[in-house]
């Protein structure tokens, strides 16, 4: 009987698990980016589970939802399923519009934390989220300034701007225009574009007539942003492009080919001990993929917050995310989650640095730095880090 009880206890411990949701746009305009983001988050969850130290030996069961990136109704419905299935927290969403919709309609009513690796709209800083929304990617309030400075530093004196017609696109375009103009540049024209169109010649015609040294494309690499570049090249209106973070990924370099060489842009990222450690443990995941490091960090914050509060209770997770993300405490890098979990289990403090030098503001925003990238020989190459 004792042996049976012992065996039953071991089996029960092995099966104990907490549920966490991942919601990203597995269909839609950034679908080529999200597999690496998902896998990076799952890597952190697996690391915590395999350590045997999470909440006394529990493991993480990952629940997956599709945000679509652009359909708020579908994103909210997918997030509601995750919550109804018992998710203690949500890693995601990705695009700013759907992220805001989920925060308002799902996170707040259910008191559940969201940690987005890639929603960058400035409007999310002050969204009425009851302190439930966090992000490991910095806001476009900083990203637009950085992108404008890169363009100015490269000698561009005039640019036309196109942006995808949503919260992300409009917010980043506004910051870029203000920063580029205040730096002495001229914005010749600004025009939105819709995703999902077969022909962008009319939009490019308006911008081409205004002219400029380059076309700034703020959009999505698998949708309208790509269409705008193709139309600009076909018409001869522009041959140099300044690319927002949503436009950066190998799929667009492959689609456009050599005509994209020389174009440049920026995306959140860093060159640090943490990023190097993430590269070491990433396995089959490309550690330089857009928002891969931010996704690992978002997942890591969730499990570390659970440990800090000693519970997978939703509000306990919410109340401990900033505690584990910021000083004081022992610095924790990728691959060191077991160490962090052990320190927290004994009442100690940690300062999770992660892959992206995590530091969260009062509003739950990441301070963040940015990679300046240029397309050379059909691939994005990092030029330098911008702060």
C-alpha positions in Angstrom: 0.0 0.0 0.0 2.8 2.4 0.9 4.5 1.7 -2.5 1.2 2.4 -4.3 0.7 5.7 -2.4 4.2 6.7 -3.1 3.9 6.0 -6.8 0.6 7.8 -6.9 2.1 10.9 -5.3 5.0 10.9 -7.8 2.6 10.6 -10.7 0.4 13.4 -9.4 3.4 15.7 -9.0 4.6 14.9 -12.6 1.2 15.8 -13.9 0.8 19.0 -12.0 0.8 22.0 -14.3 -0.2 25.6 -14.8 -1.7 26.9 -18.0 -0.4 29.9 -19.9 -1.6 31.3 -23.1 0.4 32.4 -26.2 -1.6 34.6 -28.6 0.1 35.8 -31.8 -0.7 36.4 -35.4 -0.2 32.9 -36.9 -2.3 34.0 -39.8 -2.2 37.5 -41.3 0.4 40.1 -42.2 3.2 39.0 -39.9 2.6 35.3 -40.0 6.3 34.7 -41.1 7.5 36.3 -37.8 5.3 34.6 -35.3 6.7 31.0 -35.3 10.0 32.2 -33.9 8.2 34.3 -31.4 6.1 31.4 -30.3 9.0 29.0 -30.1 11.1 31.5 -28.1 8.3 31.8 -25.5 7.9 28.0 -25.4 11.6 27.7 -24.8 11.3 29.8 -21.6 8.3 27.9 -20.4 10.1 24.6 -21.1 13.2 25.8 -19.3 11.1 26.6 -16.2 9.2 23.4 -16.4 12.3 21.2 -16.8 14.0 22.9 -13.9 11.6 21.2 -11.4 11.7 24.4 -9.4 8.6 26.2 -10.6 6.0 26.3 -7.7 7.5 23.1 -6.2 7.8 21.1 -9.4 4.9 22.2 -11.6 5.2 22.4 -15.3 3.7 24.8 -17.9 1.0 23.8 -20.3 0.9 26.2 -23.3 -2.4 27.1 -24.8 -2.2 28.7 -28.3 -4.4 31.4 -29.8 -4.3 33.2 -33.2 -4.6 37.0 -32.9 -4.5 37.4 -36.8 -2.7 40.7 -36.0 -5.5 42.7 -37.7 -9.0 41.3 -36.7 -9.8 42.5 -33.3 -13.0 40.5 -33.0 -11.2 37.3 -33.9 -8.4 38.2 -31.5 -10.7 38.8 -28.6 -12.6 35.6 -29.3 -9.3 33.6 -29.3 -8.1 35.3 -26.1 -11.5 34.5 -24.4 -10.9 30.8 -25.2 -7.5 30.9 -23.6 -9.0 32.4 -20.4 -11.9 30.0 -20.3 -9.5 27.1 -20.7 -7.7 28.3 -17.5 -4.7 30.4 -18.6 -3.1 32.1 -15.7 -1.5 34.8 -17.9 -1.1 35.6 -21.6 2.1 36.0 -23.5 1.0 38.4 -26.3 -0.6 39.7 -28.2 1.6 41.0 -31.1 0.1 43.8 -33.2 -1.0 46.9 -31.3 -4.6 47.1 -32.4 -5.5 43.6 -31.4 -3.4 43.9 -28.3 -5.4 46.9 -27.1 -8.7 45.1 -27.9 -7.7 42.0 -25.9 -6.5 44.2 -23.0 -9.8 46.1 -22.8 -12.2 43.2 -23.5 -10.4 40.2 -22.0 -7.6 41.1 -19.6 -9.4 43.8 -17.6 -12.7 41.9 -17.1 -10.8 38.7 -16.1 -7.9 40.3 -14.1 -5.3 38.5 -16.2 -1.8 39.7 -17.1 -0.7 40.3 -20.7 2.9 40.6 -21.5 3.4 41.5 -25.2 6.7 41.1 -26.9 5.9 43.3 -29.9 2.9 45.7 -29.5 4.6 49.1 -29.8 1.9 51.7 -30.2 2.5 54.7 -27.9 -1.2 54.7 -27.1 -0.8 51.4 -25.1 1.3 53.2 -22.5 -1.7 54.9 -21.0 -4.5 52.4 -21.9 -7.0 51.9 -19.1 -5.6 48.4 -18.3 -5.8 48.4 -14.5 -2.1 47.7 -14.4 -2.5 44.4 -16.3 -0.6 45.1 -19.5 3.2 44.9 -19.8 5.5 44.8 -22.8 9.1 43.8 -23.4 9.4 45.8 -26.6 9.8 49.6 -26.3 7.1 52.0 -27.4 7.1 53.6 -30.8 7.3 56.9 -28.9 11.0 56.0 -28.8 11.2 53.9 -31.9 10.0 56.6 -34.2 12.7 59.0 -32.8 15.4 56.4 -33.4 14.2 55.6 -36.9 14.2 59.3 -37.8 17.6 59.8 -36.4 19.0 56.9 -38.4 17.5 58.4 -41.6 19.0 61.9 -40.8 22.4 60.4 -39.9 22.5 58.7 -43.2 22.1 62.0 -45.0 18.5 61.9 -46.0 17.0 65.4 -46.2 13.6 64.6 -47.5 11.3 61.5 -47.4 7.8 60.5 -48.2 6.0 58.3 -45.6 3.4 55.6 -45.9 1.9 53.7 -43.0 -0.5 50.9 -42.5 -3.9 52.3 -41.5 -4.1 51.2 -37.8 -2.9 52.2 -34.3 0.6 50.9 -34.9 1.1 52.6 -38.3 -0.4 56.0 -37.4 1.3 56.2 -34.0 4.8 55.4 -35.4 4.3 57.7 -38.5 3.3 60.6 -36.3 6.4 60.2 -34.1 8.7 59.7 -37.1 7.4 62.8 -38.9 7.8 65.0 -35.8 11.3 63.8 -35.1 12.5 63.9 -38.7 11.2 67.4 -39.1 12.6 68.7 -35.9 15.9 67.3 -36.9 16.0 69.4 -40.0 14.5 67.0 -42.6 11.5 67.5 -44.8 8.5 65.1 -45.0 7.1 65.6 -48.5 3.9 63.6 -48.1 2.3 61.2 -45.7 -0.3 58.7 -46.8 -1.9 55.6 -45.3 -2.3 52.3 -47.0 -4.7 49.4 -46.4 -3.5 45.8 -46.1 -4.8 43.1 -48.4 -5.0 45.1 -51.6 -3.8 43.6 -54.9 -2.6 47.0 -56.3 -0.9 49.9 -54.6 -0.1 52.0 -57.7 -2.5 54.8 -56.8 -1.0 55.3 -53.3 2.5 55.2 -54.7 1.6 57.7 -57.3 0.6 60.3 -54.7 3.8 59.8 -52.8 6.0 59.6 -55.9 4.6 62.9 -57.1 5.7 64.5 -53.8 9.2 63.0 -54.2 11.9 62.5 -51.6 15.2 60.8 -51.1 13.5 57.7 -49.9 10.1 56.2 -49.0 9.6 55.4 -45.3 7.4 52.3 -45.1 5.7 51.7 -41.8 3.7 48.5 -42.1 3.9 44.8 -42.4 6.4 42.8 -44.4 3.9 40.2 -45.6 1.1 42.6 -46.6 0.6 46.2 -47.6 4.1 47.3 -46.8 5.6 44.8 -49.2 3.0 45.9 -51.8 4.0 49.5 -51.5 7.6 48.7 -52.1 6.8 46.6 -55.1 4.7 49.3 -56.6 7.3 51.9 -55.9 10.0 49.9 -57.6 7.7 49.1 -60.6 6.9 52.7 -61.1 10.4 54.0 -60.5 9.1 56.4 -57.9 11.6 55.3 -55.2 14.5 52.9 -55.0 15.5 53.4 -51.3 13.3 52.5 -48.4 13.4 53.2 -44.7 11.8 50.3 -42.9 9.9 50.2 -39.6 10.2 47.2 -37.3 7.1 45.5 -38.8 8.9 45.5 -42.2 12.0 43.7 -41.1 12.3 40.0 -41.7 13.9 37.7 -44.2 10.7 37.0 -46.1 10.6 40.5 -47.5 14.3 40.5 -48.5 13.6 37.2 -50.3 10.5 38.6 -52.0 12.0 41.9 -53.2 15.4 40.6 -54.0 18.5 42.7 -54.9 16.4 45.9 -55.3 16.1 46.0 -51.5 19.9 46.2 -51.0 20.9 49.4 -49.3 17.5 50.0 -47.7 17.6 50.2 -43.9 15.6 50.4 -40.7 15.4 49.6 -37.1 13.8 47.2 -34.7 14.0 46.6 -30.9 17.0 44.7 -29.8 20.3 44.8 -28.0 23.9 43.5 -28.1 24.5 42.4 -24.6 25.5 39.5 -22.4 21.9 38.5 -22.3 21.4 38.5 -26.0 24.6 36.4 -26.3 23.2 33.9 -23.8 19.9 33.7 -25.7 21.8 32.9 -28.8 23.6 30.1 -27.0 20.4 28.4 -25.8 18.2 29.1 -28.8 18.8 25.8 -30.6 16.9 25.8 -33.9 15.4 29.2 -33.2 17.0 32.1 -35.0 18.1 34.3 -32.1 18.2 37.4 -34.4 14.6 36.9 -35.6 12.4 39.9 -34.9 11.0 39.8 -31.4 12.4 36.4 -30.6 14.3 37.7 -27.6 11.4 39.8 -26.4 9.1 36.7 -26.6 11.5 34.6 -24.5 11.6 37.5 -22.0 7.9 37.9 -21.9 7.4 34.2 -21.1 10.2 34.3 -18.5 8.6 37.2 -16.7 5.4 35.3 -16.3 6.9 32.2 -14.7 9.2 34.2 -12.5 6.3 36.3 -11.3 4.4 33.1 -10.5 7.3 32.0 -8.4 7.7 35.3 -6.7 4.1 35.2 -5.5 4.2 31.5 -4.8 1.1 31.0 -6.9 -0.3 30.8 -10.4 -3.2 33.0 -9.2 -3.8 35.6 -11.9 -3.6 38.6 -9.7 -0.5 37.3 -8.0 1.2 37.1 -11.4 0.2 40.7 -12.2 1.5 42.0 -8.9 4.9 40.4 -9.2 5.9 41.1 -12.8 7.6 44.4 -12.1 9.2 42.9 -8.9 11.1 40.3 -10.9 11.8 42.6 -13.9 13.5 45.4 -12.0 16.3 46.0 -9.5 17.1 45.2 -6.7 18.2 41.6 -7.0 20.5 39.2 -8.6 20.7 39.5 -12.3 19.2 36.7 -14.3 20.0 35.9 -17.9 18.5 33.5 -20.5 19.3 29.9 -19.5 19.3 30.9 -15.8 15.7 30.6 -15.0 16.3 27.7 -12.6 18.7 29.9 -10.7 16.1 32.7 -10.6 13.3 30.3 -9.5 15.5 29.0 -6.7 16.3 32.5 -5.4 12.7 33.5 -5.4 11.6 30.2 -3.7 13.7 31.1 -0.7 12.4 34.7 -0.5 15.3 36.4 -2.4 15.1 39.1 -5.0 16.1 38.9 -8.7 16.6 41.5 -11.4 15.7 39.7 -14.6 17.8 41.1 -17.5 16.9 38.4 -20.0 17.8 38.6 -23.7 16.8 42.3 -24.1 18.0 44.0 -20.9 14.5 44.1 -19.4 13.6 47.1 -17.3 9.9 48.1 -16.9 8.6 51.6 -16.4 5.7 52.6 -14.1 3.4 51.9 -17.0 4.8 48.5 -17.7 6.8 49.6 -20.8 10.2 48.4 -21.6 13.0 51.0 -21.8 14.6 49.2 -24.7 17.3 49.8 -27.3 17.2 49.3 -31.1 19.2 47.6 -33.7 20.0 49.6 -36.8 19.8 47.2 -39.8 20.7 47.4 -43.5 19.9 45.0 -46.3 23.2 43.7 -47.8 23.4 40.9 -50.2 19.8 40.0 -49.6 20.0 39.8 -45.9 19.5 42.1 -43.0 22.7 42.9 -41.2 23.1 44.8 -37.9 25.0 48.0 -38.2 24.9 49.2 -34.6 22.8 49.5 -31.5 20.9 52.7 -30.9 19.6 53.9 -27.5 
